[in-house]
Amino acid sequence: IKETISSGDYISALRMGEEGNQKFPDHVGFVHLIGEAYLKLGQVEESKQAFQRAIKLSPKEIQPHLSLANIYFEQGKYVYAALSFSNAVYLNPENSDYRYMQGLSYFNATEWGRAAAAWEDMLHYSPNNSLVRNLLPQAYYVMAVEYNRIGNPTMGRQSFENALSINNNSSGWLPGAMATLGKYYRE
């Protein structure tokens, strides 16, 4: 089925996946491949339903969680993406790619504290990740400005100190933080 998807014959792949699923209804692989075929056909809702069904069949199988997370991310449903990536992180806590995407999803959803928490955790596994060393201070900077705006300068200072503790080269991340803050306020 994977070869058939790779060849571009998505209808045949879908048919083969459904036949396999009828013969082996408890096999998560067929359900997941049905979701992949639907996705290639542009039928995103059917694809999501298949991935959700695969997760129900085998919650410890990581690939359906990742596929679902990627769909949500592409749709701009960042909180749902973050939650799906969180499931992948739970299943494989040492994978820094899953942790990065969990944090990025929260960041894009303007869930600054959750983004910061996800990326702080990631730095335990991948301490020199340059992307996170640039983005995490941006999240802390936005939190600092927001704390100051609502009248909590103590938390604002702490957030700014957190930003500098992650990356004290503020000229590297501050322009991005200001752009992020501007976008956040515009929206």
C-alpha positions in Angstrom: 0.0 0.0 0.0 2.9 2.3 0.8 4.4 1.7 -2.6 1.1 2.3 -4.3 0.8 5.7 -2.4 4.3 6.5 -3.4 3.5 5.7 -7.1 0.6 8.2 -7.0 -2.2 5.7 -7.4 -4.1 6.9 -4.3 -7.4 5.4 -5.3 -5.9 1.9 -5.5 -4.0 2.4 -2.2 -7.3 3.4 -0.6 -9.0 0.4 -1.9 -6.2 -1.9 -0.8 -6.2 -0.3 2.7 -9.9 -0.8 3.0 -9.7 -4.4 1.9 -6.9 -5.0 4.4 -8.9 -3.3 7.1 -12.0 -5.5 6.4 -9.8 -8.7 6.7 -7.9 -7.4 9.8 -10.2 -4.8 11.5 -7.9 -4.6 14.6 -4.7 -3.8 12.6 -3.9 -0.2 13.0 -1.5 -0.1 10.0 -4.3 -0.5 7.5 -6.4 2.3 9.1 -3.4 4.6 9.1 -2.7 3.9 5.5 -6.3 4.6 4.6 -5.8 8.0 6.3 -2.6 8.6 4.3 -4.4 7.8 1.0 -7.3 10.1 1.9 -4.8 12.8 2.7 -3.1 12.4 -0.7 -6.5 12.6 -2.3 -7.2 15.9 -0.6 -9.9 14.5 1.6 -8.6 15.9 4.8 -11.7 15.3 7.0 -11.8 11.6 6.0 -8.1 11.4 6.6 -8.5 12.9 10.1 -11.2 10.4 10.9 -9.0 7.5 9.8 -6.1 8.8 12.0 -8.4 9.2 15.0 -9.8 5.7 14.4 -6.2 4.4 14.3 -5.4 6.1 17.6 -8.5 4.5 19.2 -7.3 1.1 17.9 -3.8 1.5 19.2 -3.2 4.6 21.4 0.5 3.7 21.7 1.2 3.7 18.0 3.0 7.0 17.4 2.5 7.5 13.6 -1.3 8.3 13.7 -0.7 10.9 16.4 2.0 12.5 14.2 -0.1 12.4 11.1 -3.1 14.0 12.9 -0.8 16.6 14.5 0.6 17.6 11.0 -2.9 17.9 9.6 -4.0 20.2 12.4 -0.8 22.2 12.0 -1.3 22.7 8.3 -4.9 23.8 9.0 -3.7 26.4 11.5 -5.4 24.6 14.4 -2.3 25.0 16.5 -3.7 24.0 19.9 -5.0 20.7 18.5 -1.7 20.2 16.8 0.1 20.9 20.1 -2.1 18.4 21.9 -1.4 15.7 19.2 2.3 16.4 19.3 2.0 16.1 23.1 0.8 12.6 22.7 3.8 11.8 20.5 6.1 13.4 23.2 4.4 11.2 25.8 5.1 8.1 23.7 8.7 9.1 22.8 9.9 11.7 25.3 13.4 11.8 24.0 12.5 12.8 20.5 13.4 16.5 20.2 11.6 16.9 16.9 8.2 16.1 18.5 9.0 18.5 21.4 10.0 21.2 19.0 6.8 20.9 17.0 4.7 20.8 20.3 6.3 24.1 21.3 6.0 25.6 17.8 2.3 24.7 17.8 1.8 26.4 21.1 3.9 29.4 20.0 1.7 29.8 16.8 -1.4 29.5 19.0 0.0 32.4 21.1 0.1 30.1 24.1 3.3 31.6 25.3 3.7 29.9 28.6 2.9 26.4 27.2 5.4 27.1 24.3 8.0 28.1 26.8 7.4 25.0 29.0 7.6 22.6 26.0 10.8 24.2 24.7 12.3 24.3 28.2 11.7 20.5 28.4 13.2 20.1 25.0 16.4 21.8 26.0 17.0 19.0 28.5 17.2 16.6 25.6 18.8 18.9 23.0 20.5 21.7 24.9 22.2 23.3 21.8 19.1 23.5 19.5 19.7 26.8 17.8 16.0 27.2 16.7 14.7 26.9 20.3 17.5 29.1 21.6 16.1 31.7 19.2 12.4 31.2 19.6 12.2 30.4 23.4 13.5 33.9 24.3 10.9 35.4 22.0 8.1 33.6 23.9 9.6 34.9 27.2 9.9 38.4 25.8 6.2 38.4 24.8 5.3 37.1 28.3 7.4 39.9 29.8 5.6 42.6 27.9 2.2 41.1 28.7 3.0 40.8 32.4 4.1 44.4 32.4 1.0 45.4 30.5 -1.3 43.8 33.0 0.5 45.4 35.9 2.8 42.6 37.1 6.3 44.0 36.6 7.9 41.4 38.9 6.8 38.5 36.6 7.7 40.7 33.6 11.3 41.1 34.8 11.5 37.3 35.6 10.3 36.5 32.1 12.9 38.8 30.5 15.6 37.3 32.7 14.4 33.9 31.5 14.8 35.1 27.9 18.4 36.2 28.6 19.2 33.0 30.5 18.3 31.0 27.4 20.2 33.3 24.9 22.0 36.4 26.2 22.6 37.6 22.6 19.4 39.7 22.5 20.4 41.2 19.2 19.9 37.7 17.7 16.3 37.1 19.0 14.9 40.5 20.0 14.0 41.6 16.4 12.0 38.4 16.0 10.4 38.9 19.4 9.3 42.4 18.4 7.9 41.1 15.1 6.1 38.3 16.9 4.6 40.8 19.5 3.5 43.1 16.7 1.8 40.3 14.9 0.1 39.2 18.1 -1.2 42.7 18.8 -2.4 43.1 15.2 -4.4 39.9 15.4 
